[in-house]
Amino acid sequence: MLNLVSPNRNRQATKLDFACHTAAKKYPGGITALAHQFGFNPRTLQNKLNPYEPGCINLDEFKAILSATCDRGF
């Protein structure tokens, strides 16, 4: 698995981090629209999807993103 060192040296960015971030950005309206669709705070979701920061999405958020985007990058 590809692991890239994040600026926060305590966390590794993974392919899944990048796939989630890319899928949400490609969603029509981007991360903000995706967040609003599911009642998430857009800034919080953006922070959680940033592969270089320590925030993580939970399983429910992951499933929502996967379902909404139908992205094959996962």
SVG drawing of the C-alpha trace seen along z (x, -y; Angstrom):
<svg xmlns="http://www.w3.org/2000/svg" viewBox="-29 -25 36 27">
<polyline fill="none" stroke="black" stroke-width="0.4" points="0.0,0.0 1.2,-3.5 2.0,-5.5 3.1,-9.1 4.4,-10.9 2.1,-13.8 3.4,-17.1 1.9,-15.9 4.6,-13.3 2.3,-11.2 0.0,-10.2 0.5,-8.4 -1.6,-9.4 -2.9,-6.3 -4.4,-5.6 -7.8,-5.4 -7.4,-8.9 -6.6,-10.3 -9.4,-8.3 -12.0,-9.7 -10.7,-13.2 -10.7,-12.9 -14.2,-11.4 -15.7,-14.1 -14.0,-16.9 -15.3,-15.4 -18.9,-15.2 -21.1,-17.9 -20.7,-20.9 -17.7,-19.4 -17.2,-18.6 -19.6,-21.4 -22.5,-19.9 -21.7,-16.4 -21.7,-17.6 -25.0,-19.4 -26.6,-16.3 -25.9,-14.3 -26.3,-17.0 -22.5,-17.1 -20.7,-20.4 -18.9,-21.2 -15.7,-22.5 -15.6,-19.4 -16.0,-17.1 -13.3,-19.0 -10.9,-18.7 -11.7,-15.0 -11.0,-14.4 -7.7,-16.2 -5.2,-13.4 -2.4,-15.4 -4.3,-16.1 -5.1,-13.8 -8.9,-13.9 -10.5,-10.6 -13.9,-9.9 -15.9,-7.3 -17.5,-4.2 -20.9,-5.9 -19.3,-8.9 -17.2,-6.6 -20.3,-4.6 -22.2,-7.9 -19.4,-9.2 -19.1,-5.9 -22.8,-5.6 -23.3,-9.2 -20.3,-9.5 -20.4,-6.0 -16.7,-6.5 -14.7,-3.5 -11.5,-4.9 -12.1,-3.1"/>
</svg>
